[in-house]
Each structure stands twice: as C-alpha cells, then as structure tokens.
C-alpha cells in the first residue's frame, strides 16, 4: 500500500523533481499541519530549490539512518574513518564536487584550421566554469554587505556592469541563476549531452572517450597506419589463390626495412641504384648510427655513392650492427589483406605479393571471395605490409590463405571456385568429352604453368581409331602433379551436387539387382588419384565440405589444396576460352507447346479455387451463394479477432501452392524445350554455378503467390487488395497470386504485387545489417579475452578458468570434420596417405599409446559388472542388506535410553568392529566408476585420450567393420 505520510512525524511526503540536469526542485507537502512549526506551515505546498549543501546534508543523514541497507544496495560506497574517536562515517564526496581536476594544457592543444587558430573545446568549457565561480564570489560579497574602499571606485562601476549581465531582479535571484548556470557548465565539462537547452557547446570528457570517434576506438584500439594501401579490387584467375596482384603505384611506395648482409648486398645495391621511382628499387638507407639517407629520384650519382658504401661501416657510435635499406615490395613478399566489415577471422588473411606492371587496382582470385564476402562491383580492400621478420613469419605460417581454408565457426570450407569455373568443370568431366594429344597437353600445361620439373601424363583412354584423352583424365593429371612428391595418391568416394535423376533421359528398364546410383555420373569415384566415375561440380571444388579439395587439405595440407584450386581455375578458364564457350539463350527457357497448353488450362481452372478456399475456411456447403461467402469473409476481416481471417488466408495460400506445384510439375523439367545437360540454364543451376530452381520456375512457369511477412498482401479497409480489384474478390490473382511468368511478361497489377515483396526484402536487409552488426560487436567484446592456454584450459583476461578443456573435449573445430562416422571409410581408405603425410610413426613414438586404452578398458570392466551405470550404494549399504534381516530375527533387547532399533545399533557396531580386510570386500563391490579419460589424461600427451562419446563411436565402427569382414570371408568360403 502506498503511504502518503511519514510513520514517525506524520508529515506529508515531499516530491523531488530534476529539471534540465541542473537543479532539484522540492515540492513541500500541502495540507493542515498539526503541532508543527510556524515556518513549516508557511512553506506548505510551495516549491523550493534544493542547494548542493542541503542535498549533501540529506545524503549524510540518509547514510546514518539507512546505512546498513545502502551498503548492500551500493557496494561501491565505502566507509572511511572520520572522527577522532575512530567512528566510521560515510563520505559523500562521491556525489559532490568541490574541486574540478584540470588536464594539463599540452593535452588541450590549440586547434588550427588554415590560418585561423581556435581554443580547445575543453579549455572553453573550463573557462566558463571559472567565470561562473568568479561571478558567484562577487555576488556573495555583495550579498554579505562587503563595502569597497574609496580607492576601489572603478571596480565598483565594473561590478555594476557585471550585475547587468546576470539574469534576475534581486541579488538572491541573480545568485540562484548563476548557481544553476555553474551546475550546467560543470555538467558540460563531463558530458555535453546533459544540457539540452544550450546550443553552442563543445564536447565533454564523455564525448572525447566514447563511441567510434572516441580516443579508445579511434586512437588506441585502432589507428591510422603507414605501410598500407587501399584500392578497388578486380578479379584475376591466373594468379594463385594465395597471391594478391599489386599495381606498380603501390609497389614503389610500400617498402620493407631489409638489413644489409654479404648475401643480399648485390640485390640491395641494385635496388639503391634504381632509386625510389624504378621497381625494384629503394627509398631510403638507414646507417648504423641511425642517420637516414633519403634516396633522390633525380640524382644518380648520390644513389651510386650510397650503394657502394652499403657494407662499409659508418664512423661514430653504432646503434645497429649493419645498415638497413628500405627496399620496394617484390614478388613473394607477404601482405595482410582486409575487407571491411571484418566480421570473422578470415576477413584478414595473408597473401603473397605479385607485382603487376600496368595495373591500377588490386587483383584478387575468385576463390577468396566468400571469405571476404567480396564482389567486384566497386568493393575496396586494405593491404598492410608487415615490417618485421616476426610479423612476416606469422603471416606466412599462420595467416596465409592456405591455412585459412576452413572457417573457425564450424570447420566448413571457405575457399572454392565459383560460377564460370563450375560450368566449365561440369562440362569438362561429363561423359563424351574427349581431347586429342595436342589439346590434352595444352590444357595440362595451362593448368600447371607454375610447376617446376617434369609433368606426369596419363595414357589415353581410347587408342583406336584415334588416341583420345577424356576430360576426367585432364583433371586426374592435374591432381597427380599437384600432390607432393613421393606422396600416396588419395582415394575418394563421394557424390556430386547434380542428382542422379537429372541424368535420366528415359526411364530405365526394370532389371533384377539394378541400382540407379551405380556407375552414374552423380557418383564420384577416385582411385589412386585418378577420377574414374562421376562429374566434378560445386560439391568437389566449390566451398563444400568433404569434396575433392577438402580431402586434399586434410590429407596433404593447405599448400596442396591451394595449388589444386589455382590449377583447376586456370584449367577451367582455358577450357572455356579454347573449346567450349558458355552462353544462355531463349531456347533454354522455352516450354514445349504441350506443356504450355496444360499450364494455361491449370491457370484457367485456378480462377475458381478462391470460392473453394472460402468454403473450406468457413465450413460452408459447396452450393452456397458467392455473395454469402464474401459476406462471411468481410465479417472476419472487420472483426477485431483476426483468427477467422487468418484461417481464410491460410486456406487461400494452400490452394495457391497446389496450383503452383501442378504447373511446376507440368513444365519443369520434362516440359522444357531443351533438357539437361544441353540446357545451359539448367546446367548452371544444377552444377551450383548460379541461380536456383525457384529462378527457373519464375522464368518459365509462374511467379506464384506473393507473400509479405509470411502472409498474403493485406487488404485495404475497403476490402480491396488493390484499387483495381472488386472488394473481397475471392480470385487468387486479386490476393497476390501471380500466374504470369518472366518469359511472357506479367500484368501491371502483378508487377505491383511483385514490387511489394521486393521492397520488403530491401527494408529487411537494411534493418538486419545494423542490428546484427551491433549484436556481433557486443558478443565479440565479451569473448575477445578468452585464450586457450598451454595447459589446455580456456581462461579469461584475468586468468579465471572458463573451461578446463576447450569445448569440454579439447578438440579444435576445424580438425573435427572427418571425425564423423560417415567419414571413417575415407580415413580407412587413405590410411597410408595419412600415415606418411602426417608422420604418424614419429608422433606415436613420442606419445603414450597404452595409458588411455587401459583406462577405457577399466571403465568398460566396471560397467559390465554393474547393471546400473551410476548405482547409489555404498559399502555399509551392502553390509546392511546382508546382515540386517538376520539381526531383526534375533529380537534383541534395546539398551536403556536408546531410541533406535536395537538391530540397527547392533549392525552399526558390527560394521565398526570389522577389520580392513572385511571392509575391503564390500568397498570393492561399491567402488565408483573411474573418472573420464579427459579428466585424468591430457589429450596432447596421452594418445587416445578422447571423450567417451567419440570412443564409443569408434568402437562401434570397428566392430561393424569386423563383422563385415567375417561375413565376406564366409561368403568367399562357400
């Protein structure tokens, strides 16, 4: 219940109100006062200004009365020893300012704009506070009745001028207004947003620190740097996936401090002679004593003189053991490439430089577009040149694109070929694609342009009447030459993105034991590095899991997978340019006349389905009048409870979707004029190059039902969906069902519905971007301090433990993709490859392979002896179950004063009298299950220390493999 009077003095409650963050107004309680003072009766119901000193007294009294509660509510309010007696009192200085700390003038520099100079904003704010303090002192002196001497008549005139500038009639009013002005100016020093009335104000301390332009985010956590470049990006499929094309204008500006040694002095001398404008050149030489010599572009004699003295020690004290030449960036140097927004770790990757004379922009390989979320419609990227050997080593070994193939989020591949390369690869590996020897060798050479040494070639697939090689053999040749020397070629069984039913031209004849997937192009089989069956598409060299490139990454490392992507990109580009161009025509979207007539018939029949939807929604009989059905629909629309209207809307969507499906079955894909794989649009969609089945249906069949926020477009209050329709028209077209298609065009009202859905998508995208960006920033700021330490624990920035093992099993996410039961056969088929490439014998020799297996065996033995995994029983419980029944039969007498059962007392005494040998028998039976392996054995030291779940999965697979091998032996035996 809300109290209106004080329970102690029975006074009314005062209300305190804050105005403009500068003053506190107290409204005194109104009404009759009994037994109070005369002054209190006079102040009843009036508004009083609460001064800072009065507020301070109130806070002190509040602490005296309610200190025990405020300590719990505000834990930061500490007590200090106040009086001589040692009493602890509360210090209110936390809420009140007597002195204002002023930053040194060097941190408040004068701002310059051209030839003009302006005072720093902080200085202006503090000057306003000092002026207010001076005015208040003079006002207080006047109010106190201080008289100036006769010698100070001139200042008295000044005071009169000063008083005219202060608002207020009396001196008390002027003091009151100046006090409020002082509070406002002090507020502005700390936070300029606290005063909403003042128009001309400078940023306060809060504005200097907070947000994107504050000191922390703009000048400390991130700042402008040297040795960086920014330009527009354009595609280049001829450079490697781990390379970045650098234009010459950047190559002559980005430099690296290279120490001069006898091994590189010849190269650096030539760079110094070339100067700052000729690549490869140099811009500066730093001597041992720290002096810098800037190389002149027009003075060849100076550059030659400096070049001759590179190995000659300079006189005087040395700060460095050798000279340093700031040479230009050259091929092979590492650069950090970044595209904003930097939303995940692969948004910054290291690329090797490839200097491209004549270019003006950065050139990026297609395969890296997904990692950066980059396209080439004007995107810009930043390049940073590391300036130390430590930074270069980290970039080469850790941040390189070859090592960033898997995304840290879930271990799925990031890099992959796109669009044209997918169409080319599908066309090249399809059955019936043959090449002569000249064509075969040319394609192989175009793919392996940067490979040193001899190239391994495969024998032809067809010998007579002409020696011919298939497209699969071209890809196999590249694969065999890309994998490391003396490495075992891989084995792979997988599926392509194109489904098996897409290849069926005619329904197959029924035959016993027929398997449609056997020897089909949707089944990819690679044996000993040779592609035997199947078509390679997005599932194998795109950014897809468990494809050919992903498997090469797991077996041979990131360098091999990067080379494979680069070679395949060059190969597929050459195939498109030399032998098989790709185009898209009207023929690819045309529908056969028969399918087109059936489509028209379905659309004509769909004009009547709106009435059927209304009848189903409102449970009306089939012979009901249409006007009555529309009346029911109108009532549901105008009813505040939209349940019936939503049901009608749902029924309309159901019948519209049925019409949509019927038309799609008629036209796609059997109704198309040209079928897959000769249909270039279908080839593009099925191979994963671009587009989806929905796009093809909207082109050739119909657009279907337009939806806004998951519902049909809402009707206007008049009942019309658009002004051109009748109120509550039940036809599907009036409710946003577009029966037209892009091939033959759509009607104006259909186009309007279509634009509504397009506008919703644009607005949704714009809203999501800002919200998701801020949400991700909040999440990242809380998680950026987590680090996996050398003892495998995950700790926060203050050293507190978050997890004892990362993810509770100690597994790195990118390394867990092939630890799935479905991928165990792949690991088994490529055991020799893994054994050689990963050096398993050496690793196992350093680890302890037996401790973990023995521990799992102990756990298994414990579980086999017990029916329940975690029984709640101890040694004494087992003992009592065995002995208690016999003791109760003896009918023992209870000792005097005992309240417990004498049999129980006797049982406890017998348990206490047991020796160690007697107790151990019961303790063994009630022993707890051994601790989990990961809790005792470190997985980086003990081989096989994994989670119990993973251990059970591997054991099941090994048992199933053992039973399969026994079945196969029995089959061969008979």
Protein Blocks (a to p, Z undefined) as FASTA:
>chain_A
ZZfbdfklopacdddddehhlaccddddedjdehiafklmmmgoiacdddfklmmmmmmm
mmmmmmmmmmmmmmmlccddfblnopacddfklmpcfbdcdddfklmccddehjbccddf
klmmmmmmmmmmmmmmmmmmmmnopacdfklmmmmmmmmmmmmmpgcjblmlmmmmmmmm
mmmmmmmmmomklpmkbmbdcddfklmmgcjklmklmmmmpccdehiacddddddfkbcf
kbccddfklmmmpccdddddfklmmmmmmmmmnommbccddfbdcdfkopacdddfklmk
lmmmmmmmmmpccedjdfbfbdcddddddehiacdddddddfbfklpccddddddehiab
dcddfklmmmnopafehpacdddddfbfklmmmmmmmmpmklmmpcfklopafbdcehjl
mmmmmmmmpghiacdfklmmmmmmmmmmmbgcjddddddfbfbfbdcddfklmmmmmmmm
mpcghiacdddddddfbdfklmpmbdcdddehiafkgopakbccdeehiafbdcddfklm
mccehilklmmmmmnojklmmmmmmmmmmmmmmmmmmmmccdddfklmpccfklmmmmmm
mmmmmmmmmmmmmmmmnopafkbcfklmmmmmmmmmmpmblmlmmmmmmmmmmmmmmmmm
mmmmmmpmklpmbdcfkbmklmmmmnomnocfklmmmmmmonbjadeehiacdddfkopa
bfkbcehiabfklnopafbdfknopafklmmmmmmmmmmmmmmmmmmmmmmmmmmmmmmm
mmmmpccdfkopacdfkopafbfbghhlopafklmmmmcfklmmmmmmmmmmmmmmnomm
mmmmmmcfklmmmmmmmmmmmmmmpmblbacbdfklmmmmmmmmmmmmnopaddehiabd
fklmmmmmmmmmpcfklmmmmmmmmpccdddfklmmcfklmghiacfklmmmmmmmmmmm
mmmmmmmmmmmmZZ
